[in-house]
Amino acid sequence: MQDYEGDPEARPFTREELQLFLDYADDQVERAVRAKRKGVLAAYRDATLFKVIYGWGLRRTETSKLDVVDFGRNPQARQFGRYGTLRARAVSTVRCPSCPVP
């Protein structure tokens, strides 16, 4: 990240850092399951959401407005079952000028 010229505290993760972060989130789920306490679903939700944010490149506002109805089937990717597409409703017009705005 030597080429990054912005605020060092706001720099993007390196691939290695991102993998460590996602692995840690997965470990939290496993730890909660082994402890047999409350928090398993919350840990699973968080780990899944981090991966959704990364996988679809979502911003904070887009992520905060996600709901179950935003996920749908993708006929071209049947291996994903009923969850193969994501419709982010809070898309920035600057980032995606051709995206429909609700």
C-alpha positions in Angstrom: 0.0 0.0 0.0 2.9 2.3 -0.5 1.1 4.0 -3.4 -1.9 5.0 -1.3 -1.7 8.8 -0.8 -4.9 9.3 1.4 -5.4 9.2 5.1 -3.5 6.1 6.4 -6.4 5.2 8.8 -8.8 5.2 5.8 -6.8 3.1 3.4 -8.3 -0.1 1.9 -7.3 -3.5 3.3 -4.6 -5.4 1.5 -5.7 -8.8 0.3 -3.9 -10.5 3.2 -5.6 -8.1 5.7 -9.0 -8.7 4.2 -8.5 -12.5 4.4 -7.5 -12.3 8.0 -10.5 -10.1 8.8 -13.0 -12.5 7.1 -11.3 -15.5 8.7 -11.6 -13.8 12.1 -15.3 -13.2 11.5 -15.7 -16.9 10.6 -13.8 -17.9 13.8 -16.2 -15.8 15.8 -19.1 -17.9 14.5 -17.3 -21.1 15.3 -16.4 -19.8 18.8 -20.0 -18.9 19.5 -21.2 -22.3 18.3 -18.7 -24.1 20.6 -19.6 -22.0 23.6 -23.3 -22.9 23.1 -24.3 -19.4 24.1 -26.4 -16.6 22.7 -24.8 -14.8 19.8 -24.4 -17.5 17.2 -26.9 -16.0 14.8 -25.5 -12.5 15.3 -21.9 -13.7 14.6 -23.1 -15.6 11.5 -25.1 -12.6 10.3 -22.1 -10.3 10.7 -19.7 -12.7 9.0 -22.1 -13.1 6.1 -22.7 -9.4 5.8 -19.0 -8.6 5.7 -18.7 -11.0 2.7 -21.7 -9.5 1.0 -20.3 -6.0 1.4 -17.0 -7.1 -0.1 -18.4 -9.4 -2.8 -20.9 -6.8 -4.2 -18.7 -3.7 -3.4 -21.5 -2.1 -1.3 -21.2 1.2 0.5 -22.4 1.8 4.1 -25.7 3.4 3.0 -26.4 0.6 0.5 -25.6 -2.0 3.2 -27.8 -0.3 5.8 -30.8 -0.5 3.5 -30.4 -4.2 2.6 -33.4 -6.5 3.2 -34.2 -10.1 2.3 -36.3 -8.9 -0.7 -33.1 -7.5 -2.3 -31.8 -11.0 -2.9 -33.3 -13.0 -5.7 -32.8 -15.9 -8.1 -30.5 -15.6 -11.1 -31.6 -17.9 -13.9 -28.0 -17.8 -15.4 -26.5 -19.0 -12.1 -28.7 -21.8 -10.9 -25.9 -23.1 -8.5 -26.8 -20.2 -6.2 -30.4 -21.4 -5.8 -32.8 -18.8 -4.8 -30.1 -16.3 -3.8 -28.1 -15.3 -6.9 -28.7 -11.6 -7.4 -28.6 -8.5 -5.2 -30.4 -5.3 -5.8 -28.9 -2.4 -3.8 -31.6 0.2 -3.5 -29.5 3.1 -2.3 -27.2 3.3 -5.3 -25.2 6.5 -5.7 -26.0 8.2 -9.0 -22.4 9.4 -9.1 -21.1 5.9 -8.9 -23.7 4.4 -11.2 -25.5 7.0 -13.4 -27.4 4.4 -15.4 -28.8 2.5 -12.4 -32.5 3.0 -11.7 -33.2 5.0 -8.6 -36.3 4.0 -6.6 
